[in-house]
Amino acid sequence: GRRRGIEYASGLTAGGGTMLLTGLESALKLRGDWDRTRFVCVLTDGLLGNEAEVLGQLRRQLGDSRIFSVGIGSAPNRTLLNAMARLGRGAAVYVATERDADEVTNLFIERVSSAAMTDLRIDWGDMEVTEVCPKRLPDLFVGRPVVVYGRCKGDARPGRVRVSGRVGRERKSMEIACAEHRAEALALVWARAKITELDEHAWGSRVGAGSMDGPNKEEVRELALRYGLMSAY
């Protein structure tokens, strides 16, 4: 099987433009199973510009697949590749030199072979937590933390949070003690993450890639003005 794959890849010729939608559709039609996490690896050296179509297609067809996006060279669309990885609960990496390629390959193999917990869920206990982002929690991989942002209403006293997820066919859970930490910068970090998620959702909803007026325009603008952050509006 490996020999046939190498022979097939060796016979391919490169040329033309970047036709991501066609390849992505073919890959996403396939499905994984309960024993294995399925990764779709997207490699591109092109400055892709059809963000709306790509993210819209990804939202419709992602299913149980994960996205590992790799940008090659100096001109890939990092904003789109990062958004694809976030939406696809995977990771985005970039290759600029031959040495980078070796590191990225090793990282990919390490990540896809060491998923510690998938389909994460968080029970915040007594804390009233809202507007958590990302809404689709990423998988937990060995050596890579999961970072989640949210707003805690009322008195944010330290408590215990229960995290559960799937390990193989079993669902397991663990408790994490929360420490109290107050810092004005945390509000800005949450607001930036919220704006990013709203923008990415709008990309997947727009009719045309050139349109800047997404369904979340007013919410994004209000957040940006309230927290003094830059946005598309």
Contacts in CASP RR format, 6 or more apart in sequence:
PFRMAT RR
TARGET T0000
AUTHOR 0000-0000-0000
METHOD contacts of the structure
MODEL  1
GRRRGIEYASGLTAGGGTMLLTGLESALKLRGDWDRTRFVCVLTDGLLGN
EAEVLGQLRRQLGDSRIFSVGIGSAPNRTLLNAMARLGRGAAVYVATERD
ADEVTNLFIERVSSAAMTDLRIDWGDMEVTEVCPKRLPDLFVGRPVVVYG
RCKGDARPGRVRVSGRVGRERKSMEIACAEHRAEALALVWARAKITELDE
HAWGSRVGAGSMDGPNKEEVRELALRYGLMSAY
17 46 0 8 1.000
18 44 0 8 1.000
18 46 0 8 1.000
18 48 0 8 1.000
20 42 0 8 1.000
20 44 0 8 1.000
20 48 0 8 1.000
20 50 0 8 1.000
20 54 0 8 1.000
21 50 0 8 1.000
21 53 0 8 1.000
21 54 0 8 1.000
21 57 0 8 1.000
24 40 0 8 1.000
24 42 0 8 1.000
24 54 0 8 1.000
24 57 0 8 1.000
24 58 0 8 1.000
24 61 0 8 1.000
25 57 0 8 1.000
25 61 0 8 1.000
27 40 0 8 1.000
27 65 0 8 1.000
28 40 0 8 1.000
28 57 0 8 1.000
28 58 0 8 1.000
28 61 0 8 1.000
28 62 0 8 1.000
28 63 0 8 1.000
28 65 0 8 1.000
29 61 0 8 1.000
30 38 0 8 1.000
30 65 0 8 1.000
31 38 0 8 1.000
31 63 0 8 1.000
31 64 0 8 1.000
31 65 0 8 1.000
32 38 0 8 1.000
32 64 0 8 1.000
32 65 0 8 1.000
34 168 0 8 1.000
34 169 0 8 1.000
35 168 0 8 1.000
35 169 0 8 1.000
37 66 0 8 1.000
37 112 0 8 1.000
37 115 0 8 1.000
37 118 0 8 1.000
37 139 0 8 1.000
38 64 0 8 1.000
38 65 0 8 1.000
38 66 0 8 1.000
39 65 0 8 1.000
39 66 0 8 1.000
39 67 0 8 1.000
39 68 0 8 1.000
39 90 0 8 1.000
39 112 0 8 1.000
40 65 0 8 1.000
40 66 0 8 1.000
40 67 0 8 1.000
40 68 0 8 1.000
41 68 0 8 1.000
41 69 0 8 1.000
41 70 0 8 1.000
41 108 0 8 1.000
42 67 0 8 1.000
42 68 0 8 1.000
42 69 0 8 1.000
42 70 0 8 1.000
42 81 0 8 1.000
42 84 0 8 1.000
43 69 0 8 1.000
43 70 0 8 1.000
43 71 0 8 1.000
43 72 0 8 1.000
44 69 0 8 1.000
44 70 0 8 1.000
44 71 0 8 1.000
44 72 0 8 1.000
44 76 0 8 1.000
44 81 0 8 1.000
45 71 0 8 1.000
45 72 0 8 1.000
45 73 0 8 1.000
45 75 0 8 1.000
45 76 0 8 1.000
46 75 0 8 1.000
46 76 0 8 1.000
46 77 0 8 1.000
47 75 0 8 1.000
47 76 0 8 1.000
47 77 0 8 1.000
48 54 0 8 1.000
48 76 0 8 1.000
48 77 0 8 1.000
48 80 0 8 1.000
49 77 0 8 1.000
49 80 0 8 1.000
49 209 0 8 1.000
50 209 0 8 1.000
51 77 0 8 1.000
51 79 0 8 1.000
51 80 0 8 1.000
51 83 0 8 1.000
51 203 0 8 1.000
51 204 0 8 1.000
51 209 0 8 1.000
52 203 0 8 1.000
52 204 0 8 1.000
52 205 0 8 1.000
52 206 0 8 1.000
52 207 0 8 1.000
52 208 0 8 1.000
52 209 0 8 1.000
52 210 0 8 1.000
52 211 0 8 1.000
53 208 0 8 1.000
53 209 0 8 1.000
54 80 0 8 1.000
54 84 0 8 1.000
55 80 0 8 1.000
55 83 0 8 1.000
55 84 0 8 1.000
55 87 0 8 1.000
55 200 0 8 1.000
55 203 0 8 1.000
55 204 0 8 1.000
56 203 0 8 1.000
56 204 0 8 1.000
56 205 0 8 1.000
58 67 0 8 1.000
58 84 0 8 1.000
58 87 0 8 1.000
58 88 0 8 1.000
58 204 0 8 1.000
59 87 0 8 1.000
59 204 0 8 1.000
62 87 0 8 1.000
62 88 0 8 1.000
65 88 0 8 1.000
66 88 0 8 1.000
66 89 0 8 1.000
66 90 0 8 1.000
66 139 0 8 1.000
67 84 0 8 1.000
67 85 0 8 1.000
67 87 0 8 1.000
67 88 0 8 1.000
67 89 0 8 1.000
67 90 0 8 1.000
68 85 0 8 1.000
68 90 0 8 1.000
68 91 0 8 1.000
68 92 0 8 1.000
68 93 0 8 1.000
68 108 0 8 1.000
68 111 0 8 1.000
68 112 0 8 1.000
69 81 0 8 1.000
69 82 0 8 1.000
69 84 0 8 1.000
69 85 0 8 1.000
69 91 0 8 1.000
69 92 0 8 1.000
69 93 0 8 1.000
70 81 0 8 1.000
70 92 0 8 1.000
70 93 0 8 1.000
70 94 0 8 1.000
70 95 0 8 1.000
70 104 0 8 1.000
70 108 0 8 1.000
71 78 0 8 1.000
71 81 0 8 1.000
71 92 0 8 1.000
71 93 0 8 1.000
71 94 0 8 1.000
71 95 0 8 1.000
72 94 0 8 1.000
72 95 0 8 1.000
73 94 0 8 1.000
73 95 0 8 1.000
73 96 0 8 1.000
74 96 0 8 1.000
76 94 0 8 1.000
78 92 0 8 1.000
78 94 0 8 1.000
81 92 0 8 1.000
81 94 0 8 1.000
82 92 0 8 1.000
83 200 0 8 1.000
83 203 0 8 1.000
84 92 0 8 1.000
85 91 0 8 1.000
85 92 0 8 1.000
86 134 0 8 1.000
86 138 0 8 1.000
86 197 0 8 1.000
86 200 0 8 1.000
87 136 0 8 1.000
87 200 0 8 1.000
88 136 0 8 1.000
89 136 0 8 1.000
89 137 0 8 1.000
89 138 0 8 1.000
89 139 0 8 1.000
90 111 0 8 1.000
90 138 0 8 1.000
90 139 0 8 1.000
91 107 0 8 1.000
91 111 0 8 1.000
91 144 0 8 1.000
93 104 0 8 1.000
93 107 0 8 1.000
93 108 0 8 1.000
94 100 0 8 1.000
94 104 0 8 1.000
95 101 0 8 1.000
95 104 0 8 1.000
110 142 0 8 1.000
111 141 0 8 1.000
111 144 0 8 1.000
114 141 0 8 1.000
114 142 0 8 1.000
114 143 0 8 1.000
115 139 0 8 1.000
115 140 0 8 1.000
115 141 0 8 1.000
116 140 0 8 1.000
116 141 0 8 1.000
116 142 0 8 1.000
116 167 0 8 1.000
117 139 0 8 1.000
117 140 0 8 1.000
117 163 0 8 1.000
117 165 0 8 1.000
117 166 0 8 1.000
117 167 0 8 1.000
117 172 0 8 1.000
118 139 0 8 1.000
118 140 0 8 1.000
118 165 0 8 1.000
118 166 0 8 1.000
118 167 0 8 1.000
118 168 0 8 1.000
119 139 0 8 1.000
119 165 0 8 1.000
119 166 0 8 1.000
120 137 0 8 1.000
120 138 0 8 1.000
120 139 0 8 1.000
120 140 0 8 1.000
120 146 0 8 1.000
120 163 0 8 1.000
120 164 0 8 1.000
120 165 0 8 1.000
121 137 0 8 1.000
121 163 0 8 1.000
121 164 0 8 1.000
121 165 0 8 1.000
122 132 0 8 1.000
122 137 0 8 1.000
122 148 0 8 1.000
122 161 0 8 1.000
122 162 0 8 1.000
122 163 0 8 1.000
123 161 0 8 1.000
123 162 0 8 1.000
123 163 0 8 1.000
123 164 0 8 1.000
124 161 0 8 1.000
125 159 0 8 1.000
125 160 0 8 1.000
125 161 0 8 1.000
125 162 0 8 1.000
126 157 0 8 1.000
126 159 0 8 1.000
127 152 0 8 1.000
127 156 0 8 1.000
127 157 0 8 1.000
127 159 0 8 1.000
127 161 0 8 1.000
127 178 0 8 1.000
128 152 0 8 1.000
128 153 0 8 1.000
128 154 0 8 1.000
129 150 0 8 1.000
129 151 0 8 1.000
129 152 0 8 1.000
129 153 0 8 1.000
130 150 0 8 1.000
130 151 0 8 1.000
130 153 0 8 1.000
131 150 0 8 1.000
131 151 0 8 1.000
131 190 0 8 1.000
131 194 0 8 1.000
132 148 0 8 1.000
132 149 0 8 1.000
132 150 0 8 1.000
133 148 0 8 1.000
133 149 0 8 1.000
133 150 0 8 1.000
133 190 0 8 1.000
133 193 0 8 1.000
133 194 0 8 1.000
133 196 0 8 1.000
133 197 0 8 1.000
134 148 0 8 1.000
134 193 0 8 1.000
134 197 0 8 1.000
135 197 0 8 1.000
137 146 0 8 1.000
137 148 0 8 1.000
138 146 0 8 1.000
140 146 0 8 1.000
149 189 0 8 1.000
149 190 0 8 1.000
149 193 0 8 1.000
149 194 0 8 1.000
150 190 0 8 1.000
151 190 0 8 1.000
156 180 0 8 1.000
156 182 0 8 1.000
157 180 0 8 1.000
158 177 0 8 1.000
158 178 0 8 1.000
158 179 0 8 1.000
158 180 0 8 1.000
159 177 0 8 1.000
159 178 0 8 1.000
160 175 0 8 1.000
160 176 0 8 1.000
160 177 0 8 1.000
160 178 0 8 1.000
161 175 0 8 1.000
161 176 0 8 1.000
161 178 0 8 1.000
162 173 0 8 1.000
162 174 0 8 1.000
162 175 0 8 1.000
162 176 0 8 1.000
163 173 0 8 1.000
163 174 0 8 1.000
163 175 0 8 1.000
163 176 0 8 1.000
164 171 0 8 1.000
164 172 0 8 1.000
164 173 0 8 1.000
164 174 0 8 1.000
165 171 0 8 1.000
165 172 0 8 1.000
165 173 0 8 1.000
166 172 0 8 1.000
187 227 0 8 1.000
188 227 0 8 1.000
188 229 0 8 1.000
191 223 0 8 1.000
191 224 0 8 1.000
191 226 0 8 1.000
191 227 0 8 1.000
191 229 0 8 1.000
192 227 0 8 1.000
192 229 0 8 1.000
194 223 0 8 1.000
195 220 0 8 1.000
195 223 0 8 1.000
195 224 0 8 1.000
195 229 0 8 1.000
195 231 0 8 1.000
198 216 0 8 1.000
198 219 0 8 1.000
198 220 0 8 1.000
198 223 0 8 1.000
199 216 0 8 1.000
199 220 0 8 1.000
199 231 0 8 1.000
199 232 0 8 1.000
201 215 0 8 1.000
201 216 0 8 1.000
202 214 0 8 1.000
202 215 0 8 1.000
202 216 0 8 1.000
202 217 0 8 1.000
202 220 0 8 1.000
205 214 0 8 1.000
205 215 0 8 1.000
206 214 0 8 1.000
212 232 0 8 1.000
212 233 0 8 1.000
217 233 0 8 1.000
220 231 0 8 1.000
220 232 0 8 1.000
220 233 0 8 1.000
221 231 0 8 1.000
221 233 0 8 1.000
223 229 0 8 1.000
223 231 0 8 1.000
224 230 0 8 1.000
224 231 0 8 1.000
224 233 0 8 1.000
END
